Amino acid sequence: MRGAGIPPVTLRGQVATGLAWTACERWLTRLAGLATLVVLARLLDVSDFGLIALASASTGVLQVLAEGGFGAYLIHARRADQRITSSVHWWALGIAAALAAMLVASAPLLAQAFNKPQLSLIVMAMSPLLVLNAASIVPVALLQRDLQFKVLAIRQVAGVLAGGTVGVSTALAGWGVWALVAQLLVGTTTSSAILWIRSAWRPSPVFDWRTANEATRYGSRIVAINLATALRDQGEAYLIGGFAGTTALGAWTIAKRLLLLVVDLCGTVISTVALPAFAQLRHDRPRLVRAYTTAVGSSALLMLPTIAFLSVTSSALVPLLFGGQWSGSGDLAAILMLAGVFSVLGTLDRSVYLAIGRPGVELGLVTMIVALHIVTIAVFVDSGLVVLAWATLIRAALLWPVRAVVLRRVAAVPVNAYAVVLPPVVAAAAQAAVMYYVGRAVPVGWAALSLQALAGGLVYVAAMTAISRDFRVLARRAPGVARRHWSARP
């Protein structure tokens, strides 16, 4: 029973709290990960990152199969009692163990195919990741279902810090590529351990085949969606690694990781909370549309200035951070950053389709996009990575209108809902122009980057204030909201 004077927790309040914890977790983990990456990039060879990219592409496909869409099933289910959750847990663990054994058995063949003998042991060493991640599916889903993101944030931050510490220590000790393997294993183990320590749920020794079959049927389309994405990453790694070599793959991987960093910090924060929130609004389509529009606007407001900054500065920033051997990654990142906007919008679209029970729509779209992406890489990989990056950006831009039209027909989200991104687009364009001319006037270095960031940030805020009424309202209300939030803390 609630105490007197304590207001009930609303969905909006739960979403706001979830966003706060998710944002905190993403920023801490990604910034800590970036700091670790900067150190490792200076200690290890470019080809070491290429080897890990090949191994991760192989484990990533099996990881999708091991996850089975079971987490989404538990989030979407009307009830999640002990019989259901325990059955899903044991089913997921059994699948993961079988896939891990399969991965170990196939590792020598993969190493032989790429003529990289070291790849066999790397893949074998990474196979326990399948079981560790499967063991976390149910407790993570239950916490997400209840919009309880605090524990999830704590375990992710701890995992990144532990993995980064071990990775840097072993790299300094001369472990080479095995420092990256150690980072992954220690980080995932730490994250899983903290999750189980902090979670109140424990599995029971029960198993129900009907529940396992139902979860598998529901998750099959989600698996297909995620599998298509994993195959895209696998095909990308195999084609670039096979035709251009592991050094080129390492350069491409670092550029893509910078893009994923921006997407995670500015977009995935919102999409992570969006799925359970959209699921609670799935029977109220007008509120769902409004929630989607708000999520799109928030993502654009956060991400576009970051994209503008990195698109202008990556060519200078990446060599300064990672070392001169990574200058190629900087040129690639400057191009690939522009595709980040379309990635975030696609992630939010996926949350809508899953929330309203239409994963088949997302499967069709993802299958088409993945097929075109693989064709793009196959056609342009011999022309150089810069040409390939431009081709990837153009492909993403041309396909976005297709997603918008499909979303309107399936979920009744009008195309004009995307009008909320126009003010941030205009402001980010002005920011990029100012930063470009500042960069030309000042010698390359940290001082120039700092001046560009300051000038660009001021221009972006000024432009948004001038052209967006919603931004002005948000700016006026933000201090009061923050004071009320902190005063309400126990």
N, C-alpha and C positions, 0 to 999 in steps of 0.2 A: 504494500500500500504506500502511496506517495505521501510525503509529509505535507502539512498545511502550507499553502503559499508557494509550493513548488510546481511550476507549470508543467503540463504534460509534454513529452518529447514529440515533436512533430516530424513529419517526413523531411520538411525543409531543414529543420534543425539537425536531423541525423545526416542528411546529405552535406550540410555545411561542415559539420564535425568530421565526416569522412573525407571531404576534400582537404581539410586542414591537415589531418594526419597523413593522407596520401601525398599531398604536396610536400610536407616535411620529409617524409620517407624518400620520395623521388629526388628531391634536391640534395639531401644528405648523401644518399647512396650514389647518385650520378656524379656529384662533385668529388666525392671520395674516390669513386671509380676513375674519374678523369685524372685526378692527381696520381693515382697508382699507374694509370696508363702512360702518363708523361714520364714517370721514372722508368717503367719497364721498356718503353720505346727507346730510351737512351741507353739502356743496358743490354738489350737483345737485338738480334738481327731482324731485318724486315722479313726475311724468309721464315723466321720462327713464327711470326703471326700468320703467315700463309699456311704453315703446317697445321696450326690450331684451327684455322678457318676450314681446312679440309676435314679435319676430325670432327669439328662441331657440326658441319653440314651433315655428316653421316649420323651422328648421335641425335641431331635435331629432328630428323624424320621419325626415328624410333620413339623419341620423346613424345611426339604428338600422338602416336599410337598408344603409348603407355598412359597418357592423360585421359584419352578416350572420351573427352567431353563430359566426364563425370562431374566435374566441379560445376559446370553450367547446369547440368541436370539437377543437382542438389539445390542450386540457387532458384531454379524455376519451379521445382516441385512444390505442391501445396503443403506437404508435410515432410519432415525429415527426422523420423523417429530413430531409435537405436537400431532397430532391425534393418532399416534402409541404409543408414550411414555405415553400419558395420559390414553389410553385404557389399556395398560399393568399395569400401576400404580393402577388404580381402581380395575382391575381384581385380582391383587396380594393381595391388601388389603382385598377384600371380601373373598378370599380363606383363608387368615391368620386369619381373625376374626372367621370364621366358625370352623377352626381347633382349635383355642384357646378355644372356647366354648366346643368343643368335649373333649379337654384335661382336662378342669375343671370337666366335668361330669364323666370322667373315673378315676380321681385321687383316689377316695376312693377304687375302685376295685384294683388298683395297690398297694396301701398301704396294703390292705387285703392279696393280693397274697404273699407279702414278709413279712407279719407280722410286719410291721413297720408303726404304726399309724401316726407318724410325717411326713411320706413321702407324705401323701395326701395334707396337707397344703403347703408343699414345692413345689409340682408340680403345685398346683393352683397359687401360688405366681409367679412362673416362666412363666406362660402362656402368659403374656403381651409381652414377648420377641419375640413371633411369629409375632405380629403386628408391633412392633418396627423395626424388621429386614426387614419385607415386605415393610415398608414405605421407606426404603433406597435403594431398588433394582434399581429403574430407575436412580436416580442421580449417584449412584456408577457406573452403567453400562455406562452411558454417559461419565463420566470422564475417565473410563478405555478405552472406545472406542477411545477417543482422546489422549490417552497416557498421561493424565494429572493426575499425581499421587501425587501432592503436597497436595491438599485438603484431599485426602484419608489418607495421612500420618498424617496430623495434627489431623484429627478427631479420628484416631485410638490411637494416643499417648495420647490425652486428655481423651479419654474414659478409657484407662487403668489406667492412673494416678488418675482420679476421682474415679473409682471403687475400686482401691487398697487402696486409702485413707479411703474411707468409710468402706471397708472390715476390715482393720486393726483396725480402731476406734471402730467399733461395736464388734469385737472380744475382744478387751481390755475391753469393757463394759460388757462382759459376755454373748453375744448373742449366742454363740455356732455355730451350723450349719447355723443359720440365718445370720451370718456375711458373709458366702459364697453366700447366696442368695442375700443379699444387694449389694455385690460386683458386681454380674452379672447384676442386674437391673440398678444400678446407672451407671455402665460403658457403658452399651448399650444405655441408655437414653441420656447420655452426648454425645456419639459418633453420634447418630442420630441427635441430636439438632445442633451440630456444622456442620454436613454435610449439613443440610437444610439452615443454616445461610450462609454458604460459597458457596453453589451451586446457579448458576443463573437460573436453570430450576425450573419451577413451573407447576403443572398439571392444565389442563383446564377441565371444566365441560362437557367433551365429552366422549363417550364410543362407541366403534365400535366392534360388535360381531365378525366380520370377523378377525379383528386384534387379538382379544383375542383367537379365535380358532387357528389361524396360530401360535401364540406364544406358545400356549399349545401343538400343534402338534410338533413344533420344539423342545420345551423343554422337551417333554415326555421322550425321550431317555436319556437326561441328568439327568432328575429326577430319572429315573430308575438306572442310574449309581450311583448317589449320595445316592439314597435310599438303594441300596445294601451295600454301605459303612456304612451308618447309621445303617442298620440292623446288620452289622457286629459288630459295637460298642455296639449296644443294646444287641445283643446275648452274646457278651463277658461279658458285665456288669451283665446281668441277670444270666448267668451260673456261673460266679465266685462268685457273690453276693449270689446266691441261694445255691450253694454247699459248698462254703468256708466261706461265711459270709461277712459282710460289712467291717470288719477290714482288711481281706485279699484283698478285692476289693479296699480299700483305699490305701494299699501298692502297688498294681498293678497299680492303677491310677497314683500315683506319679511317678513311674518308666516310664510309658507311656508318661506322661507330659514332662519329661526330654527329651525323644526321640523326641517328637513333637517340643520341643524347639529348638533342633539342626536342625531338618528338616526345621523349619520355618526360622531360622536365616541364614541357608546356602543353602537351596534348594528352598523353596517356594518363596523367594525373586525373584529368576530367573524365576520360572514357572509362577508367577503372571504376569510378563511383557511378558513372552513367548507367551501366548495365543493370545493377540491382535497383537503381532508382527508376529507370524506364520500365523495368519489369513490374513495379508496383503501380505504374500508371498505364499499363497496357490496355486496360478496359476504358480508359478515359482519353480518347484520342486527342481532343483539343489541348488538354494539359500536357500530353506527351509531346505534341508539336511545339508547344511553348517551351517545354524543358529542353527539347532538342535545339531549338533556335538559340536559347540562352547558352547551351553548351558550345555550340559552334562559335557564337560571338566571343565567349570567354577564351576559347582556344586561340582564335585569331588575334585577340587583344594581347595575349601573352606571347604567342609564338612569332608573329610577324616581325616585331622589332629585333628579336634574336636572330631570325633568318636574315634580315637585312644586314645586321652587323657582320655575321659570319660570311655571307656571300661577298661582301666587300673586302673583308680582312683576312679570310682563311689563307690566301696565298702567302701572306706575310706571317700570320699568327702561327700556323702549324709548324713551319721550320723553327721559329723561335721557341715554341713549347717542346717539340719532340726531337729537334735536331735537324741538321741540313739534309740527312738521308731521307727525310720524309717530305721534302718539298713537293714531290709529285702528288702526295695525298692532299696537300693544301689546295692545289689547283683543282683537283677533283671535288673536294668538299665545297669549294666556292660554287660549283655548278649544281651538285646534288642537293645542296641546302634548299634550293628553290622548289624541289619536289616534296619537301616536308609538309607544305600546306595541304597538298592532296592526300598525303598519308594520314594526317589527323582527321580530315573530313571522312575518309574511308573507314577509319576506326569507329567514329561516332555512328556512321551508317550501320555498321555491323552490330553495334549495341542495340539499335532500334530493331533490326530484323530478328535478333535473338530474343529480345524482350517480347515481341508480339508473336513469337512462335513461327517465324518464317525463315529459318536458317537456310532453306533451299535456295532462296533468292540470293543470299550472300554467296553460297557455294557456286552458283552459276556465274556471278560477277567475278569472283576470285579466280575461278578456273580460266575464264577468258583473259583476265589481266595477267595471270601467271604465264599462260601460253604465249601471249604477245611479248612479255618480258624476256622469256627464254629465247624467242625468235630474235628479238632485238639484240641480245647479247651474242647469239650465234652469228648474226649478220655483221655486227660492228666491232667485235672483239679484235679482229685482225687490223682494224683501222687505228687502234690506239685507245687508251683508256679515256682520254679527254673527249674524243668523238663519241665513245660509248656513253659517257656521262651525259652529254648533250642529247643523245638519242633517248636515253632513259627519261630525262626531264620532259622532252617533247611527247613521249608516249604517255606519261602521267597526265600531262595537261590535256591531251586530246581525249582521254578516257573519262575525265572528271564529269563532263556534261552527261555522259551516259549514266553514271551513278546518280546524278541529280534527278534525271527523268524517271529512272526506275524507282527511286525513293518516293517520288510524288505519286506514282501509280500504285505502289504497294502499301505505303504507310500514310498517304494523304498529306505529306509534308510539301507545301508549295515551294516552287523554285525560288520565289521571292524571299523565302526565309533566309537565303544566303546573302540578302542585302546587308545583313549585320556585319559582314566582313569588309564592306566597301570602305568605311572610314579607316580601319586599321591598314588596309591596302594602300590608300592614298598617303596616310601618315608615314608608313614604312618606306614608300617610294621617295618621299621628301627626305626622310632620314638617310636613305642610301645615297641619294645625290649629294647631300652635304658631306657625308663621310668620305665619299669618293674624292671630292675636291680638296678636303682637308688632307687626305692621304697623299695626294699629289703635291701638296705644298710643303709637307714635312718629311724629313728623311725617315726611312723605314726603321722601326724599333719600337720598344715598349712605350716610349713617350708619345710617339705618333698614334699607336693603338689606343692609348689612354685618352688622348685628345679626341680621336675619332669617336670613341665610346661616349664621352661626355657631350660632344656636340650633337651626335646622333640621338642620344637619349633626350636631350633638351628639345630638339626639333620634333621628335615623335610625340612627346607630351604636349608641346605647344600646338601641334597640328591636330591632335585628337581633341584637345580642349576647344579649338576653334570650330571644328566641323562636326563634333558628336555631342549632342545633348545628353545622351545616356552616360557618356564618359564624364561630363561635368557633374551630373547627379551622383555618379559613383564616387567621384573625388570628394564631393561634399559630405557624403554619408560615411565614407570609409573610416574616418577617425572615431565617429560615434559608435559604429558597429564594433570596432576593435575594443573601445572602452567597455561597452556592454558585455562583450564576450569575456574579457578578462575579469571584470567585476563579478560575473556569474560563476567563475571557477570556484570550487570548494577550497 
